[in-house]
Amino acid sequence: MRKLLLTFILSFVGVFSFAQIEGKWKTIDDKTKQAKSIVEIYKKGDQYYGKVSQLLIKPENPNCVDCKDDRKNKPILGMEIIRGLKKDGDEFTGGTITDPKDGKTYKCTIKREGDNLNVRGYIGFSLIGRTQIWHKVN
């Protein structure tokens, strides 16, 4: 009986931690396939946010000159690029992600698969968009 209970508890803890997205994640450049930055995802209240905590490739411009909101002309390093995600089952939805390279903001959905995050940015429907895979930083 104890073994069964212990197995159940360990399985539950494993599933619970599997779905968490908090922490540091390495982003990969779509074109060059090189590591581009480290994004730190954190929780504020019941929502999740992500900021650029490290730049691994020096951008042409260190500021987001094309951003349209409060991030306009602000440094990319330290910029909050993910805003307002909420946990929805095994996904995180309802938020936005901003590409500091062009200043465009997209709806965002994130799903964790092992040590990877599937980060999907889209306009309108999730079918029209693209998914990046971010890798867990230990």
C-alpha positions as CSV (number, residue, x, y, z in Angstrom):
1,M,0.0,0.0,0.0
2,R,2.8,2.4,0.9
3,K,4.5,1.7,-2.5
4,L,1.3,2.4,-4.3
5,L,0.8,5.7,-2.5
6,L,4.4,6.7,-3.0
7,T,4.1,5.9,-6.7
8,F,0.9,8.0,-7.0
9,I,2.5,11.0,-5.2
10,L,5.6,10.9,-7.3
11,S,3.5,10.6,-10.5
12,F,1.4,13.6,-9.5
13,V,4.5,15.7,-8.7
14,G,6.0,14.7,-12.0
15,V,2.9,15.8,-14.0
16,F,2.6,19.0,-12.0
17,S,6.2,20.1,-12.6
18,F,6.0,19.0,-16.2
19,A,3.4,21.7,-17.0
20,Q,5.2,24.5,-15.4
21,I,6.8,27.2,-17.7
22,E,8.5,29.4,-15.1
23,G,12.2,29.6,-15.5
24,K,14.8,30.5,-18.1
25,W,14.4,29.4,-21.8
26,K,16.8,29.7,-24.7
27,T,15.3,31.1,-27.9
28,I,16.6,30.1,-31.4
29,D,16.8,32.3,-34.4
30,D,14.4,31.0,-37.1
31,K,16.8,31.8,-40.0
32,T,20.3,31.0,-38.6
33,K,19.2,28.3,-36.1
34,Q,21.6,29.9,-33.6
35,A,20.7,30.5,-29.9
36,K,19.4,34.1,-29.9
37,S,18.4,35.0,-26.3
38,I,17.4,33.8,-22.9
39,V,13.8,34.6,-21.8
40,E,12.9,34.3,-18.2
41,I,9.2,33.4,-17.6
42,Y,7.7,34.3,-14.3
43,K,4.3,34.5,-12.6
44,K,2.6,37.7,-11.4
45,G,-0.7,37.0,-9.7
46,D,-2.5,34.4,-11.9
47,Q,-0.7,35.4,-15.1
48,Y,2.6,34.6,-16.7
49,Y,5.1,37.1,-18.2
50,G,8.4,36.7,-19.9
51,K,11.4,39.1,-20.2
52,V,14.6,39.0,-22.2
53,S,17.2,38.3,-19.5
54,Q,20.2,37.8,-21.8
55,L,21.0,38.5,-25.5
56,L,23.2,35.9,-27.1
57,I,23.4,37.6,-30.4
58,K,23.9,41.3,-30.5
59,P,20.9,42.9,-32.3
60,E,21.3,45.5,-35.0
61,N,19.5,48.0,-32.7
62,P,19.6,47.4,-28.9
63,N,16.2,49.2,-28.6
64,C,12.7,48.2,-29.9
65,V,12.3,51.1,-32.3
66,D,9.3,49.5,-34.1
67,C,7.3,48.7,-30.9
68,K,4.0,50.4,-30.9
69,D,3.2,50.5,-27.2
70,D,5.0,51.4,-23.9
71,R,8.1,49.4,-25.1
72,K,8.8,51.8,-28.0
73,N,12.5,52.8,-28.1
74,K,13.1,50.7,-24.9
75,P,16.1,48.4,-24.6
76,I,15.4,44.8,-25.7
77,L,17.5,43.5,-22.8
78,G,15.1,43.4,-19.9
79,M,12.0,43.9,-22.1
80,E,8.8,42.1,-21.2
81,I,8.0,40.3,-24.5
82,I,5.4,37.9,-23.1
83,R,2.4,39.3,-21.3
84,G,-0.8,38.0,-19.7
85,L,-0.7,34.3,-20.2
86,K,-3.0,32.2,-18.1
87,K,-2.8,28.5,-17.4
88,D,-5.5,26.6,-19.3
89,G,-5.2,22.8,-18.7
90,D,-1.8,21.8,-20.0
91,E,-1.4,25.0,-22.0
92,F,-0.9,28.7,-21.3
93,T,-3.1,30.9,-23.4
94,G,-4.8,34.4,-23.6
95,G,-1.6,36.4,-23.6
96,T,0.6,38.1,-26.2
97,I,4.2,37.9,-27.4
98,T,6.1,40.7,-29.0
99,D,8.9,40.3,-31.5
100,P,11.4,43.1,-30.6
101,K,13.0,42.8,-34.0
102,D,10.0,44.2,-35.8
103,G,7.8,45.4,-32.9
104,K,4.9,43.2,-33.9
105,T,2.7,41.8,-31.2
106,Y,0.8,38.4,-31.6
107,K,-1.6,36.3,-29.6
108,C,0.4,33.6,-27.8
109,T,0.0,30.0,-26.7
110,I,2.6,28.1,-24.9
111,K,2.8,24.3,-24.2
112,R,5.6,22.5,-22.4
113,E,6.9,19.2,-23.7
114,G,9.7,17.9,-21.5
115,D,12.6,20.4,-21.6
116,N,11.1,22.4,-24.5
117,L,8.4,25.0,-24.8
118,N,6.3,25.2,-27.9
119,V,5.7,29.0,-28.2
120,R,3.1,29.8,-30.8
121,G,2.5,33.4,-32.0
122,Y,-0.5,34.1,-34.3
123,I,-2.9,36.7,-35.6
124,G,-6.6,35.9,-35.3
125,F,-6.7,32.1,-35.4
126,S,-4.0,29.8,-34.1
127,L,-3.9,28.1,-37.5
128,I,-2.3,31.2,-39.0
129,G,0.9,31.7,-37.2
130,R,4.2,30.0,-36.4
131,T,5.7,28.0,-33.5
132,Q,9.1,28.3,-32.1
133,I,10.7,25.7,-29.8
134,W,12.5,27.2,-26.8
135,H,14.9,25.0,-24.7
136,K,15.1,24.9,-20.9
137,V,18.2,26.5,-19.4
138,N,19.5,24.7,-16.4
